[in-house]
Amino acid sequence: MREFIVEADGGSRGNPGPAGYGSVVIEAASGETLAEAAEYIGIATNNVAEYRGLIAGLRAAHALDPSAAVHVRMDSKLAVEQMSSRWKIKHPDLKPLAAEANRVFPPERVTYEWIPRERNKHADRLANEAMDAGGRGEQWSPSTSTAELDASAAERARAAAPEPSGPPGDATAGAARARAALADVRAARTVAADGPKSAAAQPTKSAPSAEAPKETSKAAPKETSKAVPKEAPAPGWSAPDLGAPATFVLLRHGETPLTPQKRFSGSGGTDPSLSDVGREQAERVAAALARRGTIQAVVASPLTRTRETAGIVAARLGLDVTVDEGLRETDFGAWEGLTFGEVRERHPDDLNAWLADPEARPTGDGESFAATATRIAATRDKLIAAYQGRTVLLVTHVTPIKTLVRLALGAPPESLFRMELSAASLSAVAYYADGNASVRLLNDTSHLR
């Protein structure tokens, strides 16, 4: 049976906003590009655009050979998991699109695979070309450059591949030639998209970023060359064969009335709500994260200010909020509601001990930073296991976020006093299968205005 590979993508500059999709059909045996499709679809969400790209790719494959088997590769975890029937489709806009995709080929002849965005550059480029054309009031028109490049690269790969040592028609040898052809095609695409840079100069794998919004495009990091020799990953990086990490986007709650006064506000105090400023901050974060379109789940501390912040963001993203007790703030005991100066005046010895020793507790049997770290580490491990390969928004507090960052960096406990974390700020930690972690910080919230 003939086999096609369909790579599809979609994007929205605003989510919802001006949107487009791109898809490409590839001959699995040779790696040759057979068809491209792209279209500006007007105002839509990222997910709708991704599904439209999937449908267009399947239809293009069906037009080439309706009896073929199809392997779909997308960087949309949502679409891949839903079309593989592992996740339920809740959004009413996506249900009819999924049904339409399932009608193109018999479902048993279509398989789905999630791939990182940097491996989906061809379809991503087509989607952006379609959105650019729509912005000019034009329709996307295909360029033959990519198809010609793929065809010539595949031909070179087939010509250069060694003859099989086994008998004619040996499947193993044929598969080896196909892999060689695909490798050459991917290398050619990298050169075409990135210019004449040395592919070997690119990193083996780049750390995921919490700051790559989709508002202008879904541009990915530079695609890497398969020719880069494998080396032991440096700290903060991960080998390319470890799979997708569990990525925690860490959001500190918006301001409360106590935040501007810099008062201790933990889990043992009055549990304040967001102020008007805090709610506005949460709305801006929600809009920014919606433009990115990467958050797949929302988990929040049980305290009021974090649940309010999470609720505002989750409503914009169309997600539910899961509450996890382990994400609560430290209990500051008798210091709750006081400023640092007031604590210094009333409890100087206890404060000095607390600043010098992570095992020391705030006055009134509060929670030590050491105890907080133990709780946060256990919560982290539980969430990594639950959300492996997914991007999750954790809405929590200053100390839990600083602790997650400290643990990821292998920094000492005293580093907590050397970090400043603004209200409604974002950070991110990606956790890989080998135990490495990669940290990105985005502490300035002015970009959200």
C-alpha positions as CSV (number, residue, x, y, z in Angstrom):
1,M,0.0,0.0,0.0
2,R,1.3,3.5,-0.8
3,E,2.0,5.7,2.2
4,F,1.9,9.4,2.4
5,I,3.2,11.7,5.2
6,V,1.1,14.8,5.8
7,E,2.6,17.6,7.8
8,A,0.1,20.3,8.8
9,D,0.0,23.5,10.8
10,G,-2.1,26.6,11.4
11,G,-1.7,29.9,13.2
12,S,-3.7,32.9,14.3
13,R,-2.3,36.4,14.9
14,G,-4.4,37.3,17.9
15,N,-6.1,33.9,18.8
16,P,-8.7,34.7,17.6
17,G,-7.3,36.8,14.8
18,P,-6.2,36.7,11.2
19,A,-5.5,33.1,10.6
20,G,-4.2,30.7,8.0
21,Y,-3.0,27.1,7.6
22,G,-0.4,25.2,5.7
23,S,0.0,21.5,4.8
24,V,2.3,19.4,2.7
25,V,2.0,15.9,1.4
26,I,5.2,13.8,1.2
27,E,5.9,10.4,-0.4
28,A,6.9,8.3,2.6
29,A,9.2,6.0,0.5
30,S,11.3,8.8,-1.1
31,G,10.7,11.9,0.9
32,E,9.6,13.8,-2.2
33,T,7.1,16.6,-1.7
34,L,4.0,15.9,-3.8
35,A,1.6,18.7,-2.9
36,E,1.4,21.9,-0.9
37,A,-1.8,23.6,0.4
38,A,-2.2,26.9,2.3
39,E,-5.0,29.3,2.8
40,Y,-5.9,32.5,4.6
41,I,-9.2,31.7,6.5
42,G,-10.0,35.1,8.0
43,I,-10.6,35.5,11.8
44,A,-10.1,32.2,13.7
45,T,-8.3,30.6,16.6
46,N,-5.0,28.7,16.4
47,N,-6.8,25.4,17.0
48,V,-9.3,26.0,14.3
49,A,-6.5,26.9,11.9
50,E,-4.6,23.8,12.8
51,Y,-7.6,21.6,12.1
52,R,-8.2,23.3,8.8
53,G,-4.6,22.6,7.9
54,L,-5.1,18.9,8.8
55,I,-8.2,18.7,6.6
56,A,-6.5,20.3,3.7
57,G,-3.5,18.0,3.9
58,L,-5.7,14.9,4.1
59,R,-7.7,16.1,1.1
60,A,-4.6,16.7,-0.9
61,A,-3.3,13.2,-0.1
62,H,-6.7,11.7,-1.0
63,A,-6.6,13.5,-4.4
64,L,-3.3,11.8,-5.1
65,D,-4.3,8.3,-4.0
66,P,-7.5,7.6,-2.1
67,S,-6.3,4.0,-1.3
68,A,-3.1,5.2,0.4
69,A,-2.2,5.0,4.1
70,V,-1.4,8.4,5.8
71,H,0.8,9.3,8.6
72,V,0.0,12.8,10.0
73,R,2.7,14.8,11.8
74,M,1.7,18.0,13.6
75,D,3.1,20.2,16.3
76,S,-0.4,20.6,17.8
77,K,-0.5,18.3,20.8
78,L,-4.2,19.0,21.1
79,A,-5.1,18.0,17.5
80,V,-2.9,14.9,17.6
81,E,-4.3,13.6,20.9
82,Q,-7.9,14.4,19.9
83,M,-7.6,12.8,16.5
84,S,-6.0,9.8,18.1
85,S,-9.0,9.5,20.4
86,R,-6.9,9.9,23.5
87,W,-8.4,13.3,24.5
88,K,-12.1,14.3,24.3
89,I,-13.0,17.1,22.0
90,K,-14.9,19.7,24.1
91,H,-14.8,22.8,22.1
92,P,-17.9,23.1,19.8
93,D,-15.9,24.7,17.0
94,L,-13.5,21.7,16.8
95,K,-16.0,18.9,16.8
96,P,-17.3,19.3,13.3
97,L,-13.7,19.9,12.0
98,A,-12.6,16.6,13.6
99,A,-15.5,14.8,12.1
100,E,-14.7,16.3,8.7
101,A,-11.1,15.1,9.0
102,N,-12.2,11.6,9.9
103,R,-14.3,11.4,6.7
104,V,-11.5,12.0,4.3
105,F,-9.8,8.6,4.8
106,P,-11.0,5.6,6.7
107,P,-9.7,6.3,10.3
108,E,-7.9,2.9,10.4
109,R,-5.6,4.1,7.6
110,V,-4.6,7.3,9.3
111,T,-2.1,7.6,12.1
112,Y,-1.0,10.7,14.1
113,E,2.3,11.8,15.6
114,W,3.2,14.9,17.5
115,I,6.5,16.6,16.5
116,P,8.2,19.7,17.8
117,R,7.6,22.9,16.0
118,E,11.2,23.0,14.7
119,R,10.5,19.8,12.8
120,N,7.3,21.2,11.2
121,K,8.9,24.2,9.5
122,H,7.6,23.5,6.0
123,A,3.9,23.6,7.0
124,D,4.6,26.4,9.4
125,R,6.1,28.5,6.6
126,L,3.2,27.8,4.4
127,A,0.7,28.9,7.1
128,N,2.6,32.2,7.6
129,E,2.8,32.8,3.8
130,A,-1.0,32.4,3.7
131,M,-1.5,34.8,6.6
132,D,0.9,37.3,5.0
133,A,-1.0,37.1,1.7
134,G,-4.3,37.6,3.6
135,G,-2.9,40.7,5.2
136,R,-2.2,42.1,1.8
137,G,-5.7,41.2,0.6
138,E,-4.3,38.5,-1.7
139,Q,-4.7,34.7,-2.0
140,W,-1.8,32.5,-1.3
141,S,-0.2,31.1,-4.5
142,P,2.2,28.1,-4.4
143,S,5.9,28.4,-5.0
144,T,7.6,25.5,-6.9
145,S,10.9,26.1,-5.1
146,T,10.2,23.8,-2.2
147,A,8.8,20.9,-4.3
148,E,11.7,21.2,-6.7
149,L,14.2,21.3,-3.8
150,D,12.7,18.2,-2.2
151,A,12.5,16.3,-5.4
152,S,16.1,17.0,-6.3
153,A,17.3,16.3,-2.8
154,A,15.5,13.0,-2.7
155,E,17.0,12.0,-6.1
156,R,20.5,12.8,-4.9
157,A,19.9,10.8,-1.8
158,R,18.7,7.8,-3.7
159,A,21.6,8.0,-6.1
160,A,24.1,8.3,-3.3
161,A,22.6,5.6,-1.1
162,P,24.7,2.3,-1.1
163,E,23.1,-0.6,-2.8
164,P,21.5,-3.1,-0.4
165,S,23.5,-6.1,0.7
166,G,20.5,-8.3,0.8
167,P,18.4,-9.8,-2.0
168,P,16.5,-7.5,-4.4
169,G,13.5,-5.9,-2.8
170,D,14.9,-6.4,0.7
171,A,12.7,-4.3,3.0
172,T,15.4,-3.4,5.4
173,A,17.6,-2.0,2.7
174,G,14.7,-0.1,1.1
175,A,13.9,1.4,4.5
176,A,17.5,2.6,4.8
177,R,17.4,4.3,1.5
178,A,14.1,6.0,2.4
179,R,15.6,7.2,5.7
180,A,18.6,8.6,3.8
181,A,16.4,10.4,1.3
182,L,14.3,11.9,4.1
183,A,17.4,13.0,5.9
184,D,18.7,14.8,2.8
185,V,15.3,16.4,2.2
186,R,15.2,17.7,5.8
187,A,18.8,19.1,5.5
188,A,17.9,20.8,2.2
189,R,14.8,22.3,3.8
190,T,17.0,23.7,6.6
191,V,19.4,25.3,4.2
192,A,16.6,26.8,2.1
193,A,14.7,28.2,5.1
194,D,17.7,29.4,7.1
195,G,20.1,30.6,4.4
196,P,23.7,29.4,4.0
197,K,24.5,29.0,7.6
198,S,26.4,25.9,8.8
199,A,23.8,23.5,10.1
200,A,26.4,21.9,12.3
201,A,26.7,25.2,14.2
202,Q,23.1,24.9,15.4
203,P,22.4,23.5,19.0
204,T,21.2,19.9,19.3
205,K,18.1,21.1,21.0
206,S,17.0,24.5,22.3
207,A,15.2,25.0,25.6
208,P,11.5,25.8,25.3
209,S,10.6,29.4,25.9
210,A,7.6,30.8,27.7
211,E,8.0,34.0,25.7
212,A,7.4,32.9,22.1
213,P,4.0,34.4,21.3
214,K,2.0,33.4,18.3
215,E,0.8,37.0,17.7
216,T,3.1,37.6,14.7
217,S,3.9,34.1,13.6
218,K,4.6,30.6,14.9
219,A,8.3,31.0,14.1
220,A,10.3,28.2,15.7
221,P,14.0,28.1,16.6
222,K,16.4,27.3,13.8
223,E,16.0,23.7,12.7
224,T,18.9,21.5,13.6
225,S,20.9,19.3,11.4
226,K,20.8,15.6,11.7
227,A,24.5,15.6,11.0
228,V,25.4,17.1,14.4
229,P,27.3,14.4,16.4
230,K,25.6,13.4,19.6
231,E,27.3,14.6,22.7
232,A,26.4,14.5,26.4
233,P,23.9,17.3,27.0
234,A,25.2,20.3,28.8
235,P,23.3,21.5,31.9
236,G,20.0,23.2,30.9
237,W,19.9,21.3,27.6
238,S,18.6,17.9,26.6
239,A,19.5,15.2,24.1
240,P,17.1,15.2,21.1
241,D,15.9,11.6,21.7
242,L,14.4,12.2,25.1
243,G,10.9,13.2,23.9
244,A,8.9,16.3,24.7
245,P,9.5,17.7,28.2
246,A,6.9,18.5,30.8
247,T,6.9,22.3,30.6
248,F,5.6,24.3,33.5
249,V,4.7,27.9,32.8
250,L,4.8,29.6,36.2
251,L,2.4,32.5,36.8
252,R,2.5,34.5,39.9
253,H,-1.0,35.7,40.8
254,G,-2.1,39.3,40.2
255,E,-1.9,42.0,42.8
256,T,-3.9,42.0,46.0
257,P,-4.3,45.0,48.3
258,L,-1.3,43.7,50.2
259,T,1.1,43.4,47.2
260,P,2.0,47.0,46.7
261,Q,2.7,47.4,50.4
262,K,5.1,44.4,50.3
263,R,3.4,42.7,53.2
264,F,3.9,39.0,54.0
265,S,0.9,37.2,52.5
266,G,1.1,33.5,52.8
267,S,-1.3,30.6,53.3
268,G,-1.9,31.4,57.0
269,G,-3.2,35.0,56.6
270,T,-6.4,36.6,55.5
271,D,-6.4,35.0,52.0
272,P,-7.0,38.3,50.2
273,S,-8.7,38.6,46.8
274,L,-7.3,40.3,43.7
275,S,-7.5,44.0,43.6
276,D,-8.8,45.8,40.5
277,V,-5.2,46.1,39.3
278,G,-4.7,42.4,39.9
279,R,-7.7,41.5,37.8
280,E,-6.5,43.7,35.0
281,Q,-3.1,42.0,35.2
282,A,-4.7,38.6,34.9
283,E,-6.7,39.7,31.9
284,R,-3.5,40.9,30.1
285,V,-1.8,37.6,30.9
286,A,-4.8,35.7,29.6
287,A,-4.6,37.6,26.3
288,A,-0.9,37.0,26.0
289,L,-1.2,33.3,26.7
290,A,-4.1,33.0,24.3
291,R,-1.9,34.5,21.5
292,R,0.7,31.9,22.2
293,G,-1.8,29.0,22.1
294,T,0.6,26.6,23.9
295,I,-1.1,26.1,27.3
296,Q,-2.8,22.7,27.5
297,A,-3.9,22.6,31.2
298,V,-4.2,25.0,34.1
299,V,-3.3,24.1,37.7
300,A,-3.7,26.5,40.6
301,S,-2.9,26.9,44.3
302,P,-6.1,26.7,46.5
303,L,-5.8,30.3,47.8
304,T,-8.3,32.9,46.6
305,R,-5.9,35.1,44.7
306,T,-4.4,32.3,42.6
307,R,-7.8,30.7,41.9
308,E,-9.1,34.1,40.7
309,T,-6.1,34.6,38.5
310,A,-6.3,31.1,37.1
311,G,-10.0,31.4,36.5
312,I,-9.6,34.5,34.4
313,V,-6.8,32.9,32.3
314,A,-8.5,29.6,31.9
315,A,-11.8,31.2,30.8
316,R,-9.9,32.9,28.0
317,L,-8.1,29.7,27.0
318,G,-11.3,27.5,27.2
319,L,-9.7,25.2,29.8
320,D,-10.7,24.0,33.3
321,V,-8.8,24.8,36.5
322,T,-7.4,22.0,38.6
323,V,-6.5,23.0,42.2
324,D,-3.4,21.4,43.8
325,E,-2.8,21.9,47.5
326,G,0.9,21.5,47.1
327,L,1.1,24.9,45.2
328,R,0.0,27.0,48.2
329,E,2.2,29.8,49.5
330,T,4.4,29.3,52.6
331,D,2.7,29.9,55.9
332,F,4.4,33.0,57.4
333,G,2.9,32.5,60.9
334,A,2.7,35.6,63.0
335,W,4.3,37.7,60.2
336,E,1.2,37.4,58.0
337,G,0.1,40.9,57.0
338,L,3.2,42.6,58.3
339,T,5.9,44.4,56.3
340,F,9.5,43.4,56.5
341,G,10.3,46.4,58.6
342,E,7.5,45.6,61.1
343,V,8.7,42.0,61.4
344,R,12.2,43.4,62.0
345,E,10.9,45.6,64.8
346,R,8.7,43.0,66.5
347,H,10.6,39.8,66.0
348,P,14.2,40.6,65.2
349,D,15.8,37.4,66.5
350,D,13.3,35.2,64.7
351,L,13.8,37.2,61.5
352,N,17.6,36.9,61.7
353,A,17.4,33.2,62.2
354,W,15.0,32.8,59.3
355,L,17.3,34.8,57.0
356,A,20.3,32.6,58.0
357,D,18.8,29.1,58.1
358,P,16.2,27.5,55.7
359,E,15.1,25.3,58.5
360,A,14.1,28.2,60.7
361,R,10.4,28.9,60.9
362,P,8.6,32.3,61.0
363,T,7.3,33.3,64.5
364,G,4.2,31.5,65.5
365,D,5.0,28.1,64.1
366,G,5.1,29.2,60.4
367,E,6.5,27.0,57.6
368,S,10.2,27.0,57.0
369,F,11.7,27.3,53.5
370,A,13.1,23.8,53.9
371,A,9.6,22.4,54.5
372,T,8.3,24.4,51.6
373,A,11.0,23.0,49.3
374,T,10.1,19.5,50.3
375,R,6.4,20.1,49.6
376,I,7.1,21.8,46.3
377,A,9.5,19.1,45.1
378,A,6.9,16.4,45.8
379,T,4.3,18.4,44.0
380,R,6.7,19.0,41.1
381,D,7.4,15.3,40.7
382,K,3.7,14.4,40.8
383,L,2.8,17.0,38.1
384,I,5.7,16.0,35.9
385,A,4.4,12.5,35.9
386,A,0.9,13.7,35.2
387,Y,1.7,16.1,32.4
388,Q,4.8,14.6,30.7
389,G,5.1,16.0,27.2
390,R,2.6,18.8,27.8
391,T,2.7,22.5,28.6
392,V,0.9,23.4,31.8
393,L,0.2,26.7,33.4
394,L,0.9,26.6,37.2
395,V,-0.7,29.6,38.9
396,T,0.9,30.0,42.3
397,H,2.9,32.3,44.6
398,V,6.3,33.9,45.1
399,T,7.9,31.2,47.2
400,P,6.7,28.2,45.2
401,I,7.9,29.7,41.9
402,K,11.3,30.8,43.3
403,T,11.6,27.3,44.8
404,L,10.9,25.6,41.5
405,V,13.4,27.8,39.7
406,R,16.0,27.2,42.5
407,L,15.6,23.5,42.4
408,A,15.8,23.4,38.6
409,L,19.1,25.4,38.7
410,G,20.6,23.5,41.6
411,A,21.0,26.8,43.5
412,P,21.4,27.0,47.3
413,P,18.5,27.9,49.5
414,E,19.8,31.4,50.1
415,S,19.2,32.2,46.4
416,L,15.6,32.7,47.3
417,F,16.5,36.0,48.8
418,R,18.2,37.1,45.5
419,M,15.2,36.7,43.3
420,E,12.5,39.3,42.7
421,L,9.2,38.2,41.2
422,S,6.6,40.7,40.0
423,A,2.9,40.2,40.3
424,A,1.5,38.4,37.3
425,S,4.9,37.6,36.0
426,L,5.8,34.5,33.9
427,S,8.6,32.0,34.2
428,A,9.0,28.6,32.7
429,V,10.8,25.4,33.6
430,A,11.0,22.4,31.2
431,Y,11.7,19.0,32.7
432,Y,13.3,16.3,30.5
433,A,13.3,12.5,30.8
434,D,17.0,12.5,31.9
435,G,16.4,14.7,34.9
436,N,17.8,17.9,33.3
437,A,15.7,21.1,33.5
438,S,15.8,24.3,31.5
439,V,14.7,27.6,32.9
440,R,13.4,30.7,31.2
441,L,12.4,33.9,33.1
442,L,10.0,36.6,32.0
443,N,9.7,38.8,35.0
444,D,8.8,42.1,33.4
445,T,5.0,42.4,33.0
446,S,5.1,45.7,31.1
447,H,5.0,43.8,27.8
448,L,1.5,42.7,28.6
449,R,0.1,46.2,28.6
